[in-house]
């Protein structure tokens, strides 16, 4: 029997976003004030699969990915630097992949919004 389809309106009003605090020990500069609008969260005991919209204000912070993430930047501008010192600047329309375990430093240059899928 085919799985039932489920549709979620991704252009959710800002009131549906919830705080997504970044640990103060990771914040190097500024106040990220990150928020998330969850589109999918995997059930306990099932393989990791998360999807959502994530926003962040200008800041710098470290982030280690606990799952493989594909991110599509919708708004803003960021610079991501890996632990080897390689930096990439991303803007609206850019798509990036971060492997599980990647240690990064994020410099959010302009307020940003991304669509992400973690698996």
C-alpha positions, 0 to 999 in steps of 0.5 A, spaced: 500 500 500 503 506 498 504 511 503 499 517 504 502 524 502 503 529 507 503 537 505 505 542 509 505 550 507 512 552 507 511 560 507 508 560 514 507 566 517 513 569 522 509 567 528 509 560 527 517 560 528 520 558 535 526 560 538 532 555 536 537 557 542 545 557 540 549 555 546 552 561 549 559 558 549 558 557 541 557 564 540 563 568 538 560 575 536 553 578 536 546 575 538 544 570 533 537 570 535 536 563 531 529 561 530 526 555 526 519 553 523 519 545 523 516 542 517 518 535 519 521 531 525 522 524 525 519 520 530 523 517 536 526 510 534 526 512 527 532 514 522 534 522 523 530 526 518 528 533 520 526 539 515 525 546 516 526 553 515 531 556 520 533 564 521 539 567 524 541 574 525 548 577 524 553 574 528 558 569 529 558 562 532 561 555 531 557 549 529 558 542 529 553 538 525 550 532 528 547 529 521 548 530 514 545 537 512 543 540 505 541 547 506 538 552 501 539 559 503 533 563 501 535 570 504 541 573 507 548 572 506 553 568 510 560 565 510 562 558 513 569 556 515 570 549 516 575 547 521 581 546 516 580 554 514 576 553 508 571 559 507 565 559 502 560 565 502 553 563 500 547 568 498 540 567 496 539 561 491 545 557 494 545 550 496 550 547 501 551 540 503 554 539 510 556 532 512 555 529 519 561 531 524 563 537 520 566 543 525 564 550 522 564 557 524 558 561 521 559 568 520 552 571 518 553 577 515 546 579 513 539 576 516 538 569 513 533 564 512 535 557 510 531 551 508 534 545 511 533 537 511 537 533 516 538 526 515 
